[in-house]
Amino acid sequence: MGASAGLALERSFATARTTDLRSAHVLLGIRQAQVGTVPRALALAGIDQAELADRVRQMLDVGISDHRK
């Protein structure tokens, strides 16, 4: 595994509040990169990275709430 992938996974685990690591946590971990392929690709696609992160966090919050019911 490359250094970037390892760092993304570390960030993923840091964003997960429980041991229930989801793909959204991995997305947040990858999205936190400041330089590299992912930030460039998102910028070229015209994706607002802050909005993307906010939406993913909202989705995780809803998923956690639904999971606790």
Buried (B, 14 or more C-beta within 10 A) or exposed (E): EEEBEEBBBEBBEEBBEEEEBBEBBBBBBBBBBEEEEBBEEBEEEEEEBEEBBEEBEEEBEEEEEEEEE
